């Protein structure tokens, strides 16, 4: 059985962004506001605190 992470049975809306670290275009599950850095999946894993 597959789980939908969008909540309430809807797929999560993705927004295009540019990673603040590697400058590659990526998609994120929130609308970037411009006041905080945005990281792609790979760079986010590097910055994630355990």
C-alpha positions in Angstrom: 0.0 0.0 0.0 1.4 3.4 -1.0 1.1 6.4 1.3 0.4 9.9 0.0 2.4 12.5 1.9 0.3 15.4 0.6 -2.3 14.9 3.3 -6.1 14.7 2.9 -5.8 12.5 -0.2 -4.3 15.2 -2.4 -0.9 15.1 -4.0 1.5 17.7 -2.5 1.9 20.8 -4.7 5.5 21.3 -5.7 7.1 24.7 -6.5 10.2 25.4 -8.6 13.2 26.9 -6.8 17.0 27.3 -7.1 19.1 25.7 -4.4 20.9 28.2 -2.3 24.0 26.0 -2.1 24.6 24.2 -5.4 22.5 26.6 -7.5 20.6 23.8 -9.3 16.9 24.1 -10.1 14.8 21.9 -7.8 11.2 21.5 -6.6 10.1 22.0 -3.0 6.8 21.2 -1.3 6.3 24.8 -0.2 6.3 28.2 -1.9 9.6 29.9 -1.3 9.2 33.3 0.3 12.7 34.5 -0.5 13.7 35.4 3.1 15.2 32.0 3.9 17.5 29.7 2.0 16.1 26.8 -0.1 18.0 23.6 -0.5 17.6 20.8 -3.0 17.2 17.2 -1.6 20.9 16.5 -1.6 22.0 19.8 0.0 19.2 19.6 2.6 20.5 16.2 3.7 23.9 17.8 4.3 22.4 20.6 6.4 19.9 18.5 8.3 20.7 18.4 12.0 20.4 15.1 13.8 
